[in-house]
């Protein structure tokens, strides 16, 4: 249930197309639905503009499938799940074959709403091919949340000429999400080229002294580019969520 679908339901009641009892049946899952093992927040899209997202780890295939299908059954909201396992994907696709699985991003989505409330383009930039899974998680999340997305991959600081060939795309972006491991320098470089928010995503890519992304995280937190903000290590989803909120302003 989101603002548009709620408004449509109220209009149907006013016009007599829907009875109060039928409307009550549609609304009885608000604000949440208790499955015993999970409380599904059907009210979230009304509060924050985006529906609840499913985090795959820690859930059995049966639990995951039930949560996904309950979210899918509620009106025209898109459904997104992140960090999914093959078993979870198989359990859902037995019930909803039209879902789309991005194996690289480890996401599963069901698109039921094709609106694009984002006002501009979110550009996703990755330093190296090894950072692509995190970048793809960000890209899939941004797309399913209604943004136009452009991908610019493998343009790290070891060969800056690759990045500079995309200067026009960078400068026309409304938000940039930059994913980098190793020393994490790329967001600062991009931040110095543009006048829009840059959301930096440190990745866990690198040799031993990268400490699983901690080196990149600290480098990004200490960026001298004032338009750079930082999310947690490998958190492409969080970067895209914040980028979506910015792009709707």
Secondary structure as GFF3:
##gff-version 3
##sequence-region A 1 249
A	DSSP	alpha_helix	3	15	.	.	.	ID=ss1
A	DSSP	alpha_helix	20	27	.	.	.	ID=ss2
A	DSSP	beta_strand	33	34	.	.	.	ID=ss3
A	DSSP	beta_strand	39	40	.	.	.	ID=ss4
A	DSSP	alpha_helix	44	48	.	.	.	ID=ss5
A	DSSP	beta_strand	54	55	.	.	.	ID=ss6
A	DSSP	alpha_helix	61	72	.	.	.	ID=ss7
A	DSSP	beta_strand	79	82	.	.	.	ID=ss8
A	DSSP	alpha_helix	86	95	.	.	.	ID=ss9
A	DSSP	beta_strand	100	102	.	.	.	ID=ss10
A	DSSP	beta_strand	107	110	.	.	.	ID=ss11
A	DSSP	beta_strand	121	126	.	.	.	ID=ss12
A	DSSP	three_ten_helix	129	131	.	.	.	ID=ss13
A	DSSP	alpha_helix	132	144	.	.	.	ID=ss14
A	DSSP	beta_strand	148	152	.	.	.	ID=ss15
A	DSSP	three_ten_helix	157	159	.	.	.	ID=ss16
A	DSSP	alpha_helix	160	164	.	.	.	ID=ss17
A	DSSP	alpha_helix	167	172	.	.	.	ID=ss18
A	DSSP	beta_strand	175	180	.	.	.	ID=ss19
A	DSSP	alpha_helix	186	191	.	.	.	ID=ss20
A	DSSP	beta_strand	197	202	.	.	.	ID=ss21
A	DSSP	three_ten_helix	208	213	.	.	.	ID=ss22
A	DSSP	alpha_helix	214	221	.	.	.	ID=ss23
A	DSSP	beta_strand	228	231	.	.	.	ID=ss24
A	DSSP	alpha_helix	236	248	.	.	.	ID=ss25
###
